[in-house]
C-alpha cells in the first residue's frame, strides 16, 4: 500500500509518463509528411508527456522529474534491448503469421535513432524542469500556464533538433536544409499541441488538489 495520497498520484503520473514515452519511441520509426517537411509519427503521444511532466513538476519538484526521467530513459533502452533480442530469434514460417522482415520493419530502428531519442529526451527533460522551476520561483503559485508553456517552448526546441540531428543529419540521411525545415516543423507542431492542451494542466491540477485534500 502507498503511504500517502501523494504517493498514489506520483505512481499514476509516472505510469502515464513512462507509457507514453515508450510508445512514442516504438512508433517513432514511421515518418510522415507535414507539408513539405518530414517528421516522426512518434510525436502523437508526446503532448501527454508534456502535460504529465508539468504536473509532476508542480507537485514533486525537480527531484521527482529528474528521477523519473532517468528511470524512463533506462526503460527505453531496456525496451530496445528486448526488441533487438527478439529480432535475432527466427519467426515461425507460415500463412498469416508475422514474418521476420515485417517484425524488423516495424521495430528495427537504427542505433542512431535510439541514441538520438534517448539523448534528446534527457536533455529536453532537464531543460524543462529547470525553466519550469525558474518561472515558478518568480511567479509563485500563479500563472500555471506560463511555467507550463514556457518550459515546453524551450525544451522542445532542443528536443526537435537533437533527435533529428543525431539520427538523420549526422548520418547523412538528411540534408542540412531538410533537417532544419523538418526540425522546425516538428517543433511548431508539438508546440501548438502543447498550447492547446494547456487546459488539461488546470484540469489535472484541480483533480489532484481535490484528491489529495479529500478525507
C-alpha positions as semicolon CSV with decimal commas, in nm:
position;residue;x (nm);y (nm);z (nm)
1;X;0,000;0,000;0,000
2;X;0,110;0,357;-0,064
3;X;0,196;0,566;0,241
4;X;0,004;0,873;0,125
5;X;-0,227;1,003;-0,144
6;X;0,066;1,192;-0,298
7;X;0,245;0,858;-0,342
8;X;-0,058;0,730;-0,534
9;X;-0,064;1,043;-0,752
10;X;0,308;1,006;-0,830
11;X;0,270;0,641;-0,931
12;X;-0,025;0,720;-1,160
13;X;0,153;1,016;-1,324
14;X;0,474;0,814;-1,357
15;X;0,283;0,530;-1,523
16;X;0,123;0,767;-1,775
17;X;0,459;0,937;-1,836
18;X;0,658;0,617;-1,892
19;X;0,389;0,451;-2,106
20;X;0,359;0,744;-2,346
21;X;0,736;0,793;-2,369
22;X;0,798;0,429;-2,459
23;X;0,504;0,416;-2,704
24;X;0,642;0,728;-2,876
25;X;0,975;0,551;-2,923
26;X;0,814;0,230;-3,052
27;X;0,611;0,406;-3,321
28;X;0,878;0,667;-3,395
29;X;1,021;0,480;-3,693
30;X;0,723;0,578;-3,907
31;X;0,785;0,911;-4,082
32;X;0,506;1,130;-4,214
33;X;0,481;1,445;-4,422
34;X;0,360;1,770;-4,269
35;X;0,352;1,995;-4,569
36;X;0,692;1,951;-4,731
37;X;0,862;1,855;-4,405
38;X;0,923;1,506;-4,270
39;X;0,854;1,418;-3,908
40;X;0,804;1,112;-3,689
41;X;0,459;0,981;-3,601
42;X;0,605;0,940;-3,253
43;X;0,501;1,299;-3,194
44;X;0,145;1,179;-3,114
45;X;0,200;1,070;-2,750
46;X;0,445;1,347;-2,659
47;X;0,185;1,612;-2,567
48;X;0,067;1,379;-2,290
49;X;0,428;1,353;-2,173
50;X;0,441;1,736;-2,163
51;X;0,127;1,757;-1,951
52;X;0,241;1,481;-1,716
53;X;0,587;1,637;-1,679
54;X;0,434;1,969;-1,574
55;X;0,204;1,805;-1,319
56;X;0,496;1,608;-1,171
57;X;0,699;1,930;-1,167
58;X;0,417;2,105;-0,986
59;X;0,374;1,853;-0,706
60;X;0,704;1,667;-0,678
61;X;0,963;1,922;-0,788
62;X;1,288;1,890;-0,980
63;X;1,396;1,579;-0,790
64;X;1,080;1,392;-0,882
65;X;1,113;1,476;-1,252
66;X;1,486;1,403;-1,271
67;X;1,447;1,059;-1,109
68;X;1,157;0,971;-1,336
69;X;1,343;1,094;-1,646
70;X;1,644;0,876;-1,565
71;X;1,418;0,577;-1,499
72;X;1,229;0,633;-1,825
73;X;1,548;0,668;-2,030
74;X;1,671;0,340;-1,878
75;X;1,341;0,168;-1,960
76;X;1,350;0,297;-2,318
77;X;1,700;0,150;-2,355
78;X;1,579;-0,176;-2,198
79;X;1,284;-0,188;-2,440
80;X;1,513;-0,163;-2,739
81;X;1,745;-0,432;-2,599
82;X;1,449;-0,670;-2,571
83;X;1,338;-0,582;-2,925
84;X;1,691;-0,640;-3,054
85;X;1,698;-0,984;-2,892
86;X;1,351;-1,062;-3,027
87;X;1,466;-0,980;-3,380
88;X;1,752;-1,231;-3,353
89;X;1,513;-1,522;-3,291
90;X;1,366;-1,667;-3,615
91;X;0,989;-1,649;-3,652
92;X;0,765;-1,947;-3,732
93;X;0,706;-1,957;-4,108
94;X;0,351;-1,991;-4,229
95;X;0,050;-1,816;-4,375
96;X;-0,097;-1,514;-4,195
97;X;0,193;-1,501;-3,948
98;X;0,424;-1,208;-3,875
99;X;0,749;-1,265;-4,064
100;X;1,098;-1,165;-3,951
101;X;1,106;-0,895;-4,219
102;X;0,773;-0,749;-4,107
103;X;0,873;-0,754;-3,741
104;X;1,206;-0,590;-3,817
105;X;1,037;-0,337;-4,044
106;X;0,820;-0,218;-3,755
107;X;1,057;-0,242;-3,461
108;X;1,403;-0,247;-3,619
109;X;1,502;0,115;-3,576
110;X;1,865;0,207;-3,632
111;X;2,106;0,252;-3,341
112;X;2,141;0,623;-3,418
113;X;1,765;0,680;-3,385
114;X;1,774;0,509;-3,045
115;X;2,075;0,711;-2,931
116;X;1,925;1,035;-3,062
117;X;1,591;0,969;-2,896
118;X;1,738;0,896;-2,553
119;X;1,979;1,192;-2,560
120;X;1,706;1,429;-2,683
121;X;1,467;1,301;-2,416
122;X;1,713;1,353;-2,130
123;X;1,830;1,697;-2,246
124;X;1,478;1,827;-2,306
125;X;1,353;1,695;-1,971
126;X;1,637;1,856;-1,776
127;X;1,586;2,187;-1,956
128;X;1,210;2,167;-1,900
129;X;1,238;2,112;-1,524
130;X;1,497;2,389;-1,484
131;X;1,291;2,651;-1,669
132;X;0,967;2,537;-1,503
133;X;1,104;2,597;-1,154
134;X;1,279;2,919;-1,253
135;X;0,944;3,063;-1,365
136;X;0,763;2,918;-1,063
137;X;1,013;3,082;-0,827
138;X;0,941;3,415;-0,996
139;X;0,561;3,386;-1,012
140;X;0,478;3,169;-0,709
141;X;0,167;2,957;-0,742
142;X;0,013;3,191;-1,001
143;X;0,027;3,167;-1,381
144;X;0,049;2,791;-1,416
145;X;0,011;2,829;-1,793
146;X;0,326;3,044;-1,813
147;X;0,562;2,797;-1,649
148;X;0,399;2,507;-1,830
149;X;0,409;2,657;-2,178
150;X;0,734;2,847;-2,122
151;X;0,927;2,536;-2,024
152;X;0,783;2,344;-2,321
153;X;0,870;2,622;-2,568
154;X;1,241;2,599;-2,486
155;X;1,284;2,230;-2,407
156;X;1,110;2,105;-2,722
157;X;1,322;2,327;-2,943
158;X;1,625;2,134;-2,822
159;X;1,443;1,800;-2,845
160;X;1,337;1,853;-3,206
161;X;1,684;1,946;-3,327
162;X;1,880;1,690;-3,124
163;X;1,689;1,377;-3,225
164;X;1,682;1,461;-3,598
165;X;2,038;1,591;-3,586
166;X;2,182;1,271;-3,438
167;X;1,958;1,020;-3,619
168;X;1,934;1,173;-3,966
169;X;2,158;1,477;-4,024
170;X;2,482;1,346;-3,872
171;X;2,436;1,014;-4,051
172;X;2,384;1,183;-4,387
173;X;2,022;1,072;-4,426
174;X;1,902;1,434;-4,433
175;X;2,050;1,739;-4,598
176;X;2,103;2,046;-4,381
177;X;1,808;2,221;-4,544
178;X;1,567;1,931;-4,492
179;X;1,697;1,886;-4,137
180;X;1,630;2,249;-4,039
181;X;1,286;2,257;-4,204
182;X;1,183;1,924;-4,052
183;X;1,311;2,013;-3,703
184;X;1,128;2,347;-3,700
185;X;0,810;2,188;-3,837
186;X;0,815;1,918;-3,570
187;X;0,886;2,179;-3,306
188;X;0,595;2,403;-3,406
189;X;0,354;2,109;-3,431
190;X;0,448;1,993;-3,078
191;X;0,427;2,349;-2,951
192;X;0,080;2,407;-3,097
193;X;-0,047;2,080;-2,949
194;X;0,109;2,162;-2,611
195;X;-0,061;2,504;-2,606
196;X;-0,396;2,350;-2,699
197;X;-0,359;2,101;-2,416
198;X;-0,287;2,371;-2,155
199;X;-0,641;2,338;-2,013
200;X;-0,553;1,978;-1,921
201;X;-0,287;2,114;-1,685
202;X;-0,555;2,307;-1,496
203;X;-0,795;2,013;-1,500
204;X;-0,523;1,777;-1,374
205;X;-0,417;2,030;-1,111
206;X;-0,775;2,062;-0,988
207;X;-0,833;1,685;-0,973
208;X;-0,508;1,624;-0,786
209;X;-0,584;1,901;-0,537
210;X;-0,928;1,758;-0,467
211;X;-0,793;1,405;-0,431
212;X;-0,500;1,497;-0,204
213;X;-0,709;1,712;0,028
214;X;-1,017;1,489;0,037
215;X;-1,093;1,296;0,353
